[in-house]
Structure formats: structure tokens, C-alpha cells
Amino acid sequence: MMISQGVYANWNEERDLTTNGKDELVYYFKKNDQGQKLVLDKYLKRLIFIRSDRFYKRSIRQIKIDGAVIEVTSDPFSHYPEQTAIVFDNKDEVLKKLFLAKKVEFNVLYGREEITSVFLIK
């Protein structure tokens, strides 16, 4: 079963203090109407996909940035099951592409069900 969700999203900034309270970290994120969120973690050079749903076991193997396929691996957070970290080789190049992207899409696998999430950037 293939479900496609095309949604417009904007890059926004989110600021957070480190645990010692001295340093301020800036994260960039995109949010859509379906409750999905992408967070660009430039410090650990990864993308975090957040989707609150009842299916916490999800897998992401590739993303498309403006149509170019990037192989990735995904790792769910044990303490935050709605969050999945997406890591990739050649991190600096992929982060640059993400900042300049007009369209980011990825297939999220929930067992045998595949859902395509699309974020269009204005």
C-alpha cells in the first residue's frame, strides 16, 4: 500500500540551551500539517524525522533531495519512540543539499506498509 503526502513546509529556527546552560544551540526544522517534523541537527550531522503515531517501529533507507537519491540508515531513539535519526555518508555534502533543497522526500517503512513523506519548501 502506497500513501503519498505532499505538504508545504518552511525552515524554522529552534534554539535550545545545553545541559550546562551556557551554550545556545540552533536547530533548523520543517513541520507539516500531518504532524510530521524534520529536524536538521547540524551538530551531529543528521536529520531527525518525528512522527507521532502508533507505529514506532519504522525504517528509512533512502531519501530524495530534489530528486537525487541518497542512501541512508535510520536509528530509532529508545527514549523517544516517535523520533528516528537519519544518518548518511558524506555528511557535509548532504547537509548542504538539505539547506538548499526545494523538495525532500523519503519512504518510511512500517513493516510491509510504505508511506512516502514529501516536504516542499517555499
DSSP file (Angstrom, degrees, kcal/mol; ACC not computed):
  #  RESIDUE AA STRUCTURE BP1 BP2  ACC     N-H-->O    O-->H-N    N-H-->O    O-->H-N    TCO  KAPPA ALPHA  PHI   PSI    X-CA   Y-CA   Z-CA
    1    1 A M              0   0    0      0, 0.0   113,-1.3     0, 0.0     2,-0.5   0.000 360.0 360.0 360.0 129.6    0.0    0.0    0.0
    2    2 A M  E     -a  114   0A   0    111,-0.1     2,-0.4   113,-0.1   113,-0.2  -0.957 360.0-177.3-117.5 123.5    1.4    3.4   -1.0
    3    3 A I  E     -a  115   0A   0    111,-0.9   113,-2.5    -2,-0.5     2,-0.4  -0.975   9.9-158.9-118.1 131.9    0.2    6.6    0.6
    4    4 A S  E     -a  116   0A   0     -2,-0.4     2,-0.5   111,-0.2   113,-0.2  -0.932   7.7-173.1-116.3 134.4    1.6    9.9   -0.6
    5    5 A Q  E     -a  117   0A   0    111,-1.5   113,-2.0    -2,-0.4     2,-0.6  -0.945   1.0-172.3-128.2 110.2    1.6   13.1    1.4
    6    6 A G  E     +a  118   0A   0     -2,-0.5     2,-0.4   111,-0.1   113,-0.2  -0.904  17.4 165.5-103.7 123.6    2.7   16.3   -0.3
    7    7 A V  E     -a  119   0A   0    111,-1.3   113,-3.0    -2,-0.6     2,-0.4  -0.992  35.4-124.0-140.8 141.2    2.9   19.2    2.1
    8    8 A Y  E     +a  120   0A   0     -2,-0.4     2,-0.3   111,-0.2    25,-0.2  -0.693  36.1 175.7 -83.5 138.4    4.5   22.7    2.1
    9    9 A A  E     -a  121   0A   0    111,-3.4   113,-1.1    -2,-0.4     2,-0.3  -0.949  18.9-144.3-139.2 158.6    6.9   23.4    4.9
   10   10 A N        -     0   0    0     21,-0.3     2,-0.4    -2,-0.3    21,-0.4  -0.920  25.9-111.3-120.9 148.4    9.3   26.2    5.9
   11   11 A W        +     0   0    0     -2,-0.3     2,-0.3    19,-0.1    19,-0.2  -0.671  44.2 179.4 -72.9 131.5   12.7   26.1    7.5
   12   12 A N  E     -E   29   0B   0     17,-2.2    17,-2.2    -2,-0.4     2,-0.4  -0.894  23.8-120.6-128.0 161.3   12.3   27.5   11.0
   13   13 A E  E     -E   28   0B   0     -2,-0.3     2,-0.4    15,-0.2    15,-0.2  -0.833  20.6-171.8-105.1 143.6   14.8   28.0   13.8
   14   14 A E  E     -E   27   0B   0     13,-2.6    13,-3.1    -2,-0.4     2,-0.4  -0.998  10.0-154.5-132.6 128.9   14.6   26.5   17.2
   15   15 A R  E     +E   26   0B   0     -2,-0.4     2,-0.3    11,-0.2    11,-0.2  -0.845  15.1 174.7-109.5 141.8   17.0   27.5   20.0
   16   16 A D  E     -E   25   0B   0      9,-2.5     9,-3.9    -2,-0.4     2,-0.3  -0.995  25.6-127.4-143.7 144.9   18.0   25.3   22.9
   17   17 A L  E     -E   24   0B   0     -2,-0.3     7,-0.2     7,-0.2     5,-0.0  -0.699  30.7-113.3 -91.2 146.4   20.4   25.7   25.8
   18   18 A T    >   -     0   0    0      5,-2.6     3,-1.8    -2,-0.3    -1,-0.1  -0.202  38.6 -95.6 -68.4 169.6   23.0   22.9   26.5
   19   19 A T  T 3  S+     0   0    0      1,-0.3    -1,-0.1     2,-0.1    -2,-0.0   0.799 127.5  53.8 -61.8 -28.2   22.7   21.0   29.7
   20   20 A N  T 3  S-     0   0    0      3,-0.0    -1,-0.3     1,-0.0    -2,-0.0   0.602 107.0-130.2 -81.5  -8.9   25.2   23.3   31.4
   21   21 A G  S <  S+     0   0    0     -3,-1.8    -2,-0.1     2,-0.2    -1,-0.0   0.521  83.2  97.3  78.4   5.3   23.0   26.3   30.4
   22   22 A K  S    S+     0   0    0      1,-0.1     2,-0.4    -5,-0.0    -1,-0.1   0.808  71.6  56.6 -96.9 -34.2   26.0   28.2   28.9
   23   23 A D        -     0   0    0      2,-0.0    -5,-2.6     0, 0.0     2,-0.5  -0.802  68.0-144.5-106.7 142.4   25.8   27.5   25.2
   24   24 A E  E     -E   17   0B   0     -2,-0.4     2,-0.4    -7,-0.2    -7,-0.2  -0.907  14.3-157.9-104.4 127.3   22.9   28.1   22.9
   25   25 A L  E     -E   16   0B   0     -9,-3.9    -9,-2.5    -2,-0.5     2,-0.5  -0.834   3.6-149.8-104.2 141.7   22.3   25.5   20.1
   26   26 A V  E     -E   15   0B   0     -2,-0.4     2,-0.3   -11,-0.2    16,-0.3  -0.955  14.5-176.1-114.8 125.3   20.4   26.4   17.0
   27   27 A Y  E     -E   14   0B   0    -13,-3.1   -13,-2.6    -2,-0.5     2,-0.4  -0.896  15.6-142.4-116.7 148.4   18.4   23.7   15.1
   28   28 A Y  E     +EF  13  40B   0     12,-1.3    12,-3.6    -2,-0.3     2,-0.3  -0.899  25.9 175.8-109.6 140.4   16.5   24.0   11.9
   29   29 A F  E     -EF  12  39B   0    -17,-2.2   -17,-2.2    -2,-0.4     2,-0.4  -0.962  24.6-151.0-144.3 160.4   13.2   22.3   11.3
   30   30 A K  E     - F   0  38B   0      8,-2.3     8,-2.7    -2,-0.3     2,-0.3  -0.989  17.6-170.3-128.5 138.8   10.3   21.8    8.9
   31   31 A K  E     - F   0  37B   0    -21,-0.4   -21,-0.3    -2,-0.4     2,-0.3  -0.940   1.1-164.6-128.8 149.8    6.8   21.0   10.1
   32   32 A N    >   -     0   0    0      4,-2.0     3,-1.5    -2,-0.3   -23,-0.1  -0.819  36.7-101.2-131.0 174.7    3.8   20.0    8.1
   33   33 A D  T 3  S+     0   0    0      1,-0.3   -24,-0.0    -2,-0.3    -1,-0.0   0.677 113.5  66.1 -69.5 -18.9    0.0   19.7    8.6
   34   34 A Q  T 3  S-     0   0    0      2,-0.1    -1,-0.3     1,-0.0     3,-0.1   0.379 119.1-103.9 -84.9   5.6    0.1   15.9    9.1
   35   35 A G  S <  S+     0   0    0     -3,-1.5    17,-0.7     1,-0.3     2,-0.3   0.636  77.5 136.3  84.2  13.6    2.1   16.3   12.3
   36   36 A Q  E     - G   0  51B   0     15,-0.2    -4,-2.0    -4,-0.1     2,-0.4  -0.679  31.8-170.3 -94.0 150.8    5.4   15.3   10.8
   37   37 A K  E     -FG  31  50B   0     13,-2.2    13,-3.0    -2,-0.3     2,-0.5  -1.000  14.0-157.5-143.1 137.9    8.6   17.2   11.6
   38   38 A L  E     -FG  30  49B   0     -8,-2.7    -8,-2.3    -2,-0.4     2,-0.5  -0.970  12.1-166.3-111.7 129.6   12.1   17.2   10.2
   39   39 A V  E     -FG  29  48B   0      9,-2.5     9,-2.8    -2,-0.5     2,-0.8  -0.974  11.7-147.6-118.3 125.7   14.9   18.5   12.4
   40   40 A L  E     -FG  28  47B   0    -12,-3.6   -12,-1.3    -2,-0.5     2,-1.1  -0.827  10.4-164.1 -93.8 108.9   18.3   19.2   10.9
   41   41 A D  E  >> + G   0  46B   0      5,-2.4     5,-1.9    -2,-0.8     4,-0.7  -0.783  12.3 175.9 -95.8  94.2   20.9   18.5   13.6
   42   42 A K  T  45S+     0   0    0     -2,-1.1    -1,-0.2   -16,-0.3   -15,-0.1   0.638  74.4  62.1 -76.1 -12.9   24.0   20.2   12.2
   43   43 A Y  T  45S+     0   0    0      1,-0.2    -1,-0.2    -3,-0.1    -2,-0.1   0.915 118.8  23.7 -78.6 -45.2   26.0   19.4   15.4
   44   44 A L  T  45S-     0   0    0      2,-0.1    -2,-0.2    -3,-0.1    -1,-0.2   0.375 108.8-124.5 -98.5   2.3   25.8   15.6   15.0
   45   45 A K  T  <5 +     0   0    0     -4,-0.7    43,-0.4     1,-0.2     2,-0.3   0.960  67.6 113.5  53.1  64.5   25.2   16.0   11.2
   46   46 A R  E   < -G   41   0B   0     -5,-1.9    -5,-2.4    41,-0.1     2,-0.4  -0.949  62.4-121.0-151.3 168.0   22.0   14.0   10.9
   47   47 A L  E     -GH  40  86B   0     39,-2.4    39,-3.7    -2,-0.3     2,-0.5  -0.940  21.7-151.4-113.8 137.7   18.3   14.5   10.1
   48   48 A I  E     -GH  39  85B   0     -9,-2.8    -9,-2.5    -2,-0.4     2,-0.5  -0.956   3.3-157.9-115.9 123.4   15.7   13.6   12.7
   49   49 A F  E     -GH  38  84B   0     35,-2.9    35,-2.5    -2,-0.5     2,-0.5  -0.872  10.7-169.2 -99.4 125.4   12.2   12.5   11.5
   50   50 A I  E     +GH  37  83B   0    -13,-3.0   -13,-2.2    -2,-0.5     2,-0.4  -0.968  15.7 159.0-121.1 123.3    9.5   12.9   14.1
   51   51 A R  E     -G   36   0B   0     31,-2.3     2,-0.9    -2,-0.5   -15,-0.2  -0.922  30.3-145.0-144.5 116.4    6.0   11.5   13.6
   52   52 A S        +     0   0    0    -17,-0.7     2,-0.3    -2,-0.4     4,-0.0  -0.721  49.6 124.8 -81.7 111.2    3.6   10.8   16.4
   53   53 A D  S    S-     0   0    0     -2,-0.9    -2,-0.1     2,-0.0     0, 0.0  -0.916  72.8-100.5-154.0 178.6    1.8    7.7   15.5
   54   54 A R  S    S+     0   0    0     -2,-0.3     2,-0.8     1,-0.1    -2,-0.0   0.597 102.1  78.4 -85.2 -10.0    1.0    4.3   16.9
   55   55 A F        +     0   0    0      1,-0.2    -1,-0.1    27,-0.0    -2,-0.0  -0.845  49.1 165.1-101.6 101.0    3.7    2.6   14.8
   56   56 A Y        +     0   0    0     -2,-0.8     2,-1.2     1,-0.1    -1,-0.2   0.696  55.2  84.3 -90.4 -19.6    7.0    3.2   16.4
   57   57 A K        +     0   0    0     19,-0.0     2,-0.3     2,-0.0    54,-0.3  -0.717  63.0 151.7 -85.4  98.6    9.0    0.6   14.6
   58   58 A R        -     0   0    0     -2,-1.2     2,-0.4    52,-0.1    52,-0.2  -0.916  29.2-158.9-129.7 155.6    9.9    2.4   11.4
   59   59 A S  E     -B  109   0A   0     50,-1.8    50,-3.0    -2,-0.3     2,-0.4  -0.996   4.1-168.8-136.4 139.3   12.7    2.2    8.9
   60   60 A I  E     +B  108   0A   0     -2,-0.4    48,-0.1    48,-0.2     3,-0.1  -0.991  11.7 168.4-129.3 121.4   14.1    4.7    6.4
   61   61 A R  E     +     0   0A   0     46,-0.5    11,-2.8    -2,-0.4     2,-0.3   0.670  64.7  12.7-108.1 -23.3   16.6    3.5    3.8
   62   62 A Q  E     - C   0  71A   0     45,-0.4    45,-0.9     9,-0.3     2,-0.3  -0.997  54.8-160.7-152.7 152.7   16.8    6.4    1.4
   63   63 A I  E     -BC 106  70A   0      7,-2.3     7,-3.1    -2,-0.3     2,-0.5  -0.912  15.0-138.9-126.2 159.0   15.8   10.0    1.0
   64   64 A K  E     -BC 105  69A   0     41,-3.4    41,-2.5    -2,-0.3     2,-0.6  -0.984  10.7-167.4-119.2 127.2   15.5   12.1   -2.1
   65   65 A I  E >  S-BC 104  68A   0      3,-2.4     3,-1.9    -2,-0.5    39,-0.2  -0.951  82.3 -24.6-114.2 110.9   16.7   15.7   -2.1
   66   66 A D  T 3  S-     0   0    0     37,-3.1    -1,-0.2    -2,-0.6    38,-0.1   0.870 128.9 -50.0  50.9  40.8   15.4   17.5   -5.2
   67   67 A G  T 3  S+     0   0    0     36,-0.3     2,-0.5     1,-0.2    -1,-0.3   0.202 110.6 122.3  88.7 -15.1   15.1   14.1   -6.9
   68   68 A A  E <   -C   65   0A   0     -3,-1.9    -3,-2.4     1,-0.0     2,-0.3  -0.706  60.9-130.8 -84.6 126.2   18.6   12.9   -6.1
   69   69 A V  E     -C   64   0A   0     -2,-0.5     2,-0.5    -5,-0.2    -5,-0.2  -0.605  22.7-171.4 -81.5 131.3   18.6    9.6   -4.2
   70   70 A I  E     -C   63   0A   0     -7,-3.1    -7,-2.3    -2,-0.3     2,-0.3  -0.990  19.9-133.7-122.3 122.5   20.7    9.4   -1.1
   71   71 A E  E     +C   62   0A   0     -2,-0.5    18,-0.5    -9,-0.2     2,-0.3  -0.592  36.5 170.3 -74.6 135.3   21.2    6.1    0.7
   72   72 A V  E     -I   88   0B   0    -11,-2.8     2,-0.4    -2,-0.3    16,-0.2  -0.863  29.0-135.8-137.1 168.5   20.7    6.5    4.5
   73   73 A T  E     -I   87   0B   0     14,-2.4    14,-2.6    -2,-0.3     2,-0.4  -0.949  20.0-147.3-123.5 152.4   20.4    4.4    7.6
   74   74 A S  E     -I   86   0B   0     -2,-0.4    12,-0.2    12,-0.2    10,-0.0  -0.912  12.2-173.8-123.4 150.0   17.9    5.0   10.3
   75   75 A D  E     -I   85   0B   0     10,-2.3    10,-2.7    -2,-0.4     2,-0.1  -0.934  19.7-137.3-143.4 113.4   18.0    4.5   14.0
   76   76 A P  E     -I   84   0B   0      0, 0.0     2,-0.4     0, 0.0     8,-0.2  -0.414  24.9-114.8 -71.2 147.5   15.0    5.0   16.4
   77   77 A F        -     0   0    0      6,-2.0     6,-0.2     3,-0.5     0, 0.0  -0.678  17.6-147.5 -79.4 131.4   15.6    6.8   19.7
   78   78 A S  S    S+     0   0    0     -2,-0.4    -1,-0.1     1,-0.2     0, 0.0   0.876  97.0  39.1 -70.8 -36.2   15.0    4.4   22.6
   79   79 A H  S    S+     0   0    0      1,-0.2    -1,-0.2     2,-0.1    -2,-0.0   0.665 123.1  41.4 -88.0 -16.5   13.6    7.1   24.9
   80   80 A Y    >   +     0   0    0      3,-0.1     3,-2.3     1,-0.1    -3,-0.5  -0.732  67.5 179.9-129.2  81.4   11.6    9.0   22.3
   81   81 A P  T 3  S+     0   0    0      0, 0.0    -1,-0.1     0, 0.0    -2,-0.1   0.682  77.6  63.7 -63.4 -18.3   10.0    6.3   20.0
   82   82 A E  T 3  S+     0   0    0    -32,-0.1   -31,-2.3    -6,-0.1     2,-0.4   0.593  93.8  79.1 -79.1  -7.6    8.3    8.9   17.8
   83   83 A Q  E <   -H   50   0B   0     -3,-2.3    -6,-2.0   -33,-0.2     2,-0.4  -0.832  57.3-173.8-106.3 138.4   11.8   10.1   16.7
   84   84 A T  E     -HI  49  76B   0    -35,-2.5   -35,-2.9    -2,-0.4     2,-0.4  -0.992  17.8-140.1-129.9 124.2   14.0    8.4   14.1
   85   85 A A  E     -HI  48  75B   0    -10,-2.7   -10,-2.3    -2,-0.4     2,-0.6  -0.680  12.5-157.1 -82.8 134.0   17.6    9.6   13.4
   86   86 A I  E     -HI  47  74B   0    -39,-3.7   -39,-2.4    -2,-0.4     2,-0.3  -0.960  14.4-176.5-114.0 116.9   18.6    9.5    9.7
   87   87 A V  E     - I   0  73B   0    -14,-2.6   -14,-2.4    -2,-0.6     2,-0.3  -0.834   1.0-177.0-115.9 153.7   22.3    9.3    9.2
   88   88 A F  E     - I   0  72B   0    -43,-0.4     3,-0.3    -2,-0.3   -16,-0.1  -0.965  28.6-104.9-146.5 156.6   24.2    9.4    5.9
   89   89 A D  S    S+     0   0    0    -18,-0.5     5,-0.2    -2,-0.3   -18,-0.0  -0.366 102.6  32.3 -73.8 164.0   27.7    9.1    4.4
   90   90 A N  S  > S-     0   0    0      3,-0.1     4,-2.0     1,-0.1     3,-0.3   0.947  77.1-176.5  51.7  56.6   29.4   12.3    3.2
   91   91 A K  H  > S+     0   0    0     -3,-0.3     4,-2.6     1,-0.2     5,-0.2   0.832  71.0  53.4 -57.9 -42.2   27.6   14.3    5.9
   92   92 A D  H  > S+     0   0    0      1,-0.2     4,-1.9     2,-0.2    -1,-0.2   0.912 110.5  47.1 -63.7 -42.2   28.8   17.7    4.9
   93   93 A E  H  > S+     0   0    0     -3,-0.3     4,-2.0     2,-0.2    -1,-0.2   0.910 113.7  47.4 -65.3 -42.8   27.7   17.4    1.3
   94   94 A V  H  X S+     0   0    0     -4,-2.0     4,-2.4     2,-0.2    -2,-0.2   0.897 109.9  52.9 -68.2 -40.0   24.3   16.1    2.3
   95   95 A L  H  X S+     0   0    0     -4,-2.6     4,-2.2     1,-0.2    -1,-0.2   0.905 108.6  50.5 -61.4 -40.6   23.7   18.8    4.9
   96   96 A K  H  X S+     0   0    0     -4,-1.9     4,-1.5    -5,-0.2    -1,-0.2   0.924 110.4  49.4 -62.7 -43.5   24.5   21.5    2.3
   97   97 A K  H  X S+     0   0    0     -4,-2.0     4,-0.8     1,-0.2    -2,-0.2   0.884 109.4  52.7 -62.5 -38.5   22.0   19.9   -0.1
   98   98 A L  H >< S+     0   0    0     -4,-2.4     3,-0.6     1,-0.2    -1,-0.2   0.901 107.3  51.2 -64.9 -40.7   19.3   19.8    2.6
   99   99 A F  H 3< S+     0   0    0     -4,-2.2    -1,-0.2     1,-0.2    -2,-0.2   0.844 118.0  38.7 -63.8 -33.0   19.8   23.5    3.4
  100  100 A L  H 3< S+     0   0    0     -4,-1.5    -1,-0.2    -5,-0.2    -2,-0.2   0.453  91.6 125.3 -95.9  -2.2   19.4   24.3   -0.3
  101  101 A A    <<  -     0   0    0     -4,-0.8     3,-0.1    -3,-0.6    -3,-0.1  -0.192  40.2-172.5 -65.8 146.9   16.6   21.8   -1.1
  102  102 A K  S    S+     0   0    0      1,-0.3    19,-2.8    20,-0.1     2,-0.3   0.582  81.4  24.8-103.4 -22.1   13.3   22.7   -2.6
  103  103 A K  E     - D   0 120A   0     17,-0.2   -37,-3.1     2,-0.0     2,-0.5  -0.966  60.9-176.2-148.8 127.1   11.9   19.2   -2.1
  104  104 A V  E     +BD  65 119A   0     15,-2.5    15,-3.1    -2,-0.3     2,-0.3  -0.992  14.4 171.1-123.2 125.4   12.8   16.4    0.4
  105  105 A E  E     +BD  64 118A   0    -41,-2.5   -41,-3.4    -2,-0.5     2,-0.3  -0.971   4.2 172.0-133.3 149.4   11.0   13.1    0.2
  106  106 A F  E     -BD  63 117A   0     11,-2.0    11,-2.8    -2,-0.3     2,-0.6  -0.992  29.9-122.6-154.0 153.2   11.6    9.8    1.9
  107  107 A N  E     - D   0 116A   0    -45,-0.9     2,-0.6    -2,-0.3   -46,-0.5  -0.851  22.5-158.7 -98.4 125.3    9.9    6.4    2.2
  108  108 A V  E     -BD  60 115A   0      7,-3.3     7,-2.6    -2,-0.6     2,-0.5  -0.914   7.8-151.5-106.0 122.7    9.0    5.3    5.7
  109  109 A L  E     -BD  59 114A   0    -50,-3.0   -50,-1.8    -2,-0.6     2,-0.6  -0.836  15.3-177.1 -99.6 126.5    8.6    1.6    6.1
  110  110 A Y  E >  S- D   0 113A   0      3,-3.4     3,-2.0    -2,-0.5     2,-0.6  -0.847  71.4 -64.4-115.9  88.4    6.3    0.3    8.8
  111  111 A G  T 3  S-     0   0    0     -2,-0.6   -52,-0.0     1,-0.3   -53,-0.0  -0.579 119.6 -16.5  65.9-114.1    6.7   -3.5    8.5
  112  112 A R  T 3  S+     0   0    0     -2,-0.6     2,-0.4    -3,-0.1    -1,-0.3   0.563 119.7  94.9 -97.1 -11.4    5.3   -4.1    5.0
  113  113 A E  E <   - D   0 110A   0     -3,-2.0    -3,-3.4  -111,-0.0     2,-0.5  -0.672  59.2-160.3 -85.5 133.5    3.5   -0.8    4.7
  114  114 A E  E     -aD   2 109A   0   -113,-1.3  -111,-0.9    -2,-0.4     2,-0.4  -0.955   7.1-172.4-117.5 129.4    5.3    2.0    2.9
  115  115 A I  E     -aD   3 108A   0     -7,-2.6    -7,-3.3    -2,-0.5     2,-0.6  -0.982  13.7-146.8-121.4 129.2    4.4    5.7    3.3
  116  116 A T  E     -aD   4 107A   0   -113,-2.5  -111,-1.5    -2,-0.4     2,-0.5  -0.850  12.5-163.0 -96.4 123.0    6.1    8.4    1.2
  117  117 A S  E     -aD   5 106A   0    -11,-2.8   -11,-2.0    -2,-0.6     2,-0.4  -0.913   5.7-169.7-106.9 132.2    6.5   11.7    3.0
  118  118 A V  E     -aD   6 105A   0   -113,-2.0  -111,-1.3    -2,-0.5     2,-0.5  -0.982   8.3-168.9-125.3 128.5    7.2   14.8    0.9
  119  119 A F  E     -aD   7 104A   0    -15,-3.1   -15,-2.5    -2,-0.4     2,-0.5  -0.972   6.9-164.6-116.1 116.2    8.2   18.2    2.2
  120  120 A L  E     -aD   8 103A   0   -113,-3.0  -111,-3.4    -2,-0.5     2,-0.5  -0.881  12.2-145.1-100.2 129.6    8.1   21.1   -0.3
  121  121 A I  E      a    9   0A   0    -19,-2.8  -111,-0.2    -2,-0.5  -113,-0.1  -0.835 360.0 360.0-102.2 126.3   10.0   24.2    0.8
  122  122 A K              0   0    0   -113,-1.1    -1,-0.1    -2,-0.5  -112,-0.1   0.462 360.0 360.0 -72.5 360.0    8.6   27.6   -0.2
